[in-house]
């Protein structure tokens, strides 16, 4: 398309882009709007304006307990995903061996395999081996579904790293681990940070796996929200959803600050 033709089409392109962005953001804006209603029940459009529901939610023991548990679970799951995903990415990028493509497909399969089926399979596995530790079961399930994010982001960073630098460090006397830690790790840090944050956010709002593995003493936030909705749907539920949106947005801003969204999304 010529520059003149592109200039004439610019208003249409901007309009379509705005409509697409609005379509994507509307489901996120909706609970925020509902959470400021001063009525004891959900109504749209909201009547009045109040932040009272946020205060009630933040003082609710069930919410604070579930939120704290979800943060703990997501943090430990992200750490486990980084510890497993980083050496896996190094092996898949740096090494050549028979069946590499099959192994890579298996490692990344949780990205496309239905999480609901994964949760059922894990429940069956833990039941068969008699594992009754809900936190451990949840942690294993969340690490399983979040590790592929670390593998992909770290792999994307490793592709642009010159392996000759690490080899040069080894010829100067550095061990394999020292060379990786001192030379390669700083260069792939954006991929590590991006993978860890993706793993954290994915674990934090995971429902499909958590619903099969939680118990009354270990209740992730999505499960607590489902329990509240089944009893009564008031603006407090919308306030909880809004807080989750704000928290996820905060994590995205942290990702942009530490790694840059363009590089993080390059995988």
C-alpha positions as CSV (number, residue, x, y, z in Angstrom):
1,X,0.0,0.0,0.0
2,X,1.3,3.5,-0.9
3,X,1.9,6.1,1.7
4,X,-1.1,8.1,0.4
5,X,-3.3,5.0,0.6
6,X,-2.0,4.2,4.1
7,X,-2.7,7.8,5.2
8,X,-6.3,7.6,4.0
9,X,-6.8,4.3,5.8
10,X,-5.3,5.5,9.0
11,X,-8.6,6.6,10.6
12,X,-10.2,3.2,9.9
13,X,-7.1,1.4,11.3
14,X,-7.2,3.5,14.5
15,X,-10.9,2.9,14.8
16,X,-10.6,-0.8,14.4
17,X,-7.7,-0.9,16.9
18,X,-9.7,1.1,19.5
19,X,-12.7,-1.3,19.1
20,X,-10.4,-4.4,19.5
21,X,-8.7,-3.0,22.6
22,X,-12.1,-2.0,24.0
23,X,-13.4,-5.5,23.3
24,X,-10.4,-7.0,25.1
25,X,-10.5,-4.7,28.1
26,X,-14.3,-4.6,28.7
27,X,-14.4,-7.9,30.7
28,X,-11.7,-6.3,33.0
29,X,-13.4,-3.0,33.3
30,X,-16.8,-4.5,34.1
31,X,-16.0,-5.9,37.6
32,X,-14.2,-2.7,38.5
33,X,-17.3,-0.7,37.7
34,X,-19.6,-3.1,39.7
35,X,-17.3,-2.9,42.7
36,X,-18.0,0.8,43.4
37,X,-21.8,0.4,43.7
38,X,-23.2,1.3,47.1
39,X,-26.1,-1.2,46.9
40,X,-26.0,-4.5,48.8
41,X,-26.4,-6.4,45.5
42,X,-24.8,-6.3,42.1
43,X,-26.5,-3.9,39.7
44,X,-25.5,-2.4,36.4
45,X,-25.2,0.5,35.9
46,X,-23.9,0.9,39.5
47,X,-25.9,3.1,41.8
48,X,-23.9,5.7,43.8
49,X,-20.2,5.5,44.5
50,X,-18.4,3.9,47.4
51,X,-15.1,2.1,48.1
52,X,-16.6,0.4,51.2
53,X,-16.6,-3.0,49.5
54,X,-12.8,-2.8,49.2
55,X,-12.5,-2.1,52.9
56,X,-14.7,-5.0,53.8
57,X,-12.8,-7.3,51.5
58,X,-9.4,-6.3,52.9
59,X,-10.7,-6.9,56.4
60,X,-12.3,-10.2,55.7
61,X,-10.3,-13.1,57.2
62,X,-11.2,-15.6,54.5
63,X,-10.0,-13.2,51.8
64,X,-6.7,-12.4,53.5
65,X,-6.1,-16.0,54.3
66,X,-6.7,-17.2,50.7
67,X,-4.8,-14.3,49.3
68,X,-1.8,-15.0,51.5
69,X,-1.9,-18.7,50.6
70,X,-2.1,-17.9,46.9
71,X,0.9,-15.6,47.1
72,X,2.9,-18.2,49.0
73,X,1.8,-21.0,46.6
74,X,2.5,-18.8,43.5
75,X,5.9,-17.7,44.8
76,X,7.1,-21.2,45.6
77,X,5.7,-22.5,42.3
78,X,7.5,-19.8,40.3
79,X,10.8,-20.6,42.1
80,X,10.3,-24.3,41.3
81,X,9.5,-23.5,37.7
82,X,12.7,-21.4,37.4
83,X,14.8,-24.2,39.0
84,X,13.4,-26.8,36.6
85,X,12.8,-24.7,33.5
86,X,16.2,-23.0,33.3
87,X,18.4,-26.2,33.0
88,X,15.7,-27.7,30.7
89,X,15.9,-24.7,28.4
90,X,19.7,-24.8,28.4
91,X,19.6,-28.5,27.4
92,X,17.1,-28.0,24.7
93,X,18.9,-25.0,23.2
94,X,22.6,-26.0,23.6
95,X,22.5,-29.8,23.2
96,X,21.7,-32.0,20.3
97,X,20.5,-35.5,21.0
98,X,18.1,-38.1,19.5
99,X,14.4,-37.3,20.3
100,X,15.0,-33.7,21.1
101,X,11.9,-32.6,19.3
102,X,9.8,-35.1,21.1
103,X,11.2,-34.1,24.5
104,X,10.6,-30.4,23.7
105,X,7.0,-31.1,22.7
106,X,6.5,-33.0,26.0
107,X,8.0,-30.2,28.1
108,X,5.8,-27.6,26.4
109,X,2.7,-29.8,26.3
110,X,1.1,-28.2,29.4
111,X,0.7,-25.0,27.4
112,X,-1.8,-26.7,25.0
113,X,-3.0,-29.6,27.1
114,X,-6.3,-28.9,28.9
115,X,-5.5,-27.9,32.4
116,X,-8.8,-29.5,33.6
117,X,-7.6,-32.9,32.4
118,X,-4.2,-32.3,34.0
119,X,-5.8,-31.6,37.3
120,X,-7.9,-34.8,37.1
121,X,-4.8,-36.8,36.2
122,X,-2.8,-35.3,39.1
123,X,-5.7,-36.1,41.5
124,X,-5.7,-39.7,40.3
125,X,-2.0,-39.9,40.7
126,X,-1.9,-38.4,44.2
127,X,-4.8,-40.6,45.3
128,X,-3.1,-43.8,44.0
129,X,0.2,-43.0,45.9
130,X,-1.6,-41.8,49.1
131,X,-0.4,-38.3,49.0
132,X,-2.6,-36.3,51.3
133,X,-0.5,-33.1,51.6
134,X,-2.7,-30.6,49.9
135,X,0.0,-27.9,49.7
136,X,2.6,-30.3,48.2
137,X,0.0,-31.6,45.7
138,X,-0.9,-28.0,44.7
139,X,2.7,-27.0,44.4
140,X,3.6,-29.9,42.1
141,X,0.5,-29.2,40.0
142,X,1.3,-25.5,39.7
143,X,5.0,-26.2,38.9
144,X,3.9,-28.6,36.2
145,X,1.7,-26.0,34.4
146,X,4.0,-23.0,34.8
147,X,7.4,-24.5,34.0
148,X,6.8,-24.3,30.2
149,X,6.6,-20.5,30.5
150,X,10.1,-20.4,32.0
151,X,11.4,-22.8,29.4
152,X,10.1,-20.6,26.5
153,X,11.3,-17.3,27.9
154,X,14.7,-18.6,28.9
155,X,15.1,-20.4,25.5
156,X,14.3,-17.1,23.7
157,X,17.1,-15.4,25.7
158,X,19.6,-18.2,25.2
159,X,19.2,-18.1,21.4
160,X,20.7,-14.6,21.3
161,X,23.5,-15.4,23.7
162,X,27.0,-16.2,22.2
163,X,28.0,-19.6,23.6
164,X,31.6,-18.7,22.8
165,X,31.8,-16.3,25.7
166,X,31.0,-19.2,28.1
167,X,33.5,-21.4,26.4
168,X,36.1,-18.7,26.7
169,X,35.5,-18.5,30.4
170,X,35.9,-22.2,30.7
171,X,39.2,-22.2,28.9
172,X,40.4,-19.6,31.4
173,X,39.8,-22.0,34.3
174,X,36.1,-21.4,35.2
175,X,34.0,-24.5,35.8
176,X,30.8,-25.2,33.9
177,X,28.5,-23.9,36.6
178,X,30.8,-20.8,37.3
179,X,30.9,-19.9,33.7
180,X,27.1,-20.2,33.4
181,X,26.5,-18.1,36.6
182,X,29.0,-15.4,35.8
183,X,28.7,-15.1,32.0
184,X,25.4,-16.6,30.7
185,X,23.1,-15.9,33.6
186,X,23.4,-12.0,33.5
187,X,22.6,-12.2,29.7
188,X,19.5,-14.3,30.1
189,X,18.2,-12.5,33.2
190,X,15.3,-10.8,31.3
191,X,14.1,-14.2,30.3
192,X,14.4,-15.5,33.8
193,X,12.5,-12.6,35.3
194,X,9.8,-12.8,32.6
195,X,9.4,-16.5,33.0
196,X,9.2,-16.2,36.8
197,X,6.6,-13.5,36.6
198,X,4.5,-15.4,34.0
199,X,4.7,-18.5,36.2
200,X,3.6,-16.5,39.3
201,X,0.6,-14.9,37.5
202,X,-0.4,-18.2,35.9
203,X,-0.2,-19.9,39.3
204,X,-2.0,-17.1,41.1
205,X,-5.2,-17.3,39.1
206,X,-5.1,-21.0,38.3
207,X,-8.5,-22.7,38.8
208,X,-8.5,-25.8,36.6
209,X,-5.8,-27.6,38.6
210,X,-6.5,-26.1,42.0
211,X,-10.1,-27.2,42.1
212,X,-9.0,-30.9,42.2
213,X,-6.2,-30.6,44.7
214,X,-7.2,-28.0,47.4
215,X,-8.7,-28.8,50.8
216,X,-10.4,-26.8,53.5
217,X,-7.1,-25.8,55.0
218,X,-5.4,-24.8,51.7
219,X,-7.8,-22.6,49.7
220,X,-6.4,-20.6,46.8
221,X,-8.1,-17.3,46.0
222,X,-10.0,-18.5,42.9
223,X,-11.6,-21.3,44.9
224,X,-12.6,-18.9,47.7
225,X,-14.2,-16.6,45.1
226,X,-16.2,-19.5,43.7
227,X,-17.4,-20.3,47.2
228,X,-18.5,-16.7,47.8
229,X,-20.3,-16.5,44.5
230,X,-22.2,-19.7,45.2
231,X,-23.6,-18.2,48.4
232,X,-24.2,-14.6,47.4
233,X,-23.1,-12.4,44.5
234,X,-22.6,-8.9,46.0
235,X,-20.2,-6.1,44.9
236,X,-17.6,-7.6,47.3
237,X,-17.0,-10.3,44.8
238,X,-16.4,-7.7,42.1
239,X,-14.0,-5.9,44.5
240,X,-12.0,-9.1,44.9
241,X,-11.9,-9.6,41.2
242,X,-10.8,-6.0,40.8
243,X,-8.0,-6.5,43.3
244,X,-6.8,-9.5,41.4
245,X,-6.9,-7.4,38.2
246,X,-4.9,-4.6,39.9
247,X,-2.4,-7.1,41.3
248,X,-1.9,-8.7,37.9
249,X,-1.5,-5.3,36.3
250,X,1.1,-4.5,39.0
251,X,3.0,-7.7,38.0
252,X,2.9,-6.7,34.3
253,X,4.3,-3.2,35.2
254,X,7.1,-5.0,37.2
255,X,7.8,-7.2,34.2
256,X,8.0,-4.1,32.0
257,X,10.3,-2.4,34.4
258,X,12.7,-5.4,34.9
259,X,12.7,-7.1,31.6
260,X,10.7,-5.1,29.0
261,X,7.5,-6.5,27.6
262,X,8.7,-6.6,24.0
263,X,11.7,-8.8,24.9
264,X,9.6,-10.8,27.4
265,X,6.9,-11.5,24.7
266,X,9.5,-12.4,22.1
267,X,9.0,-16.1,22.7
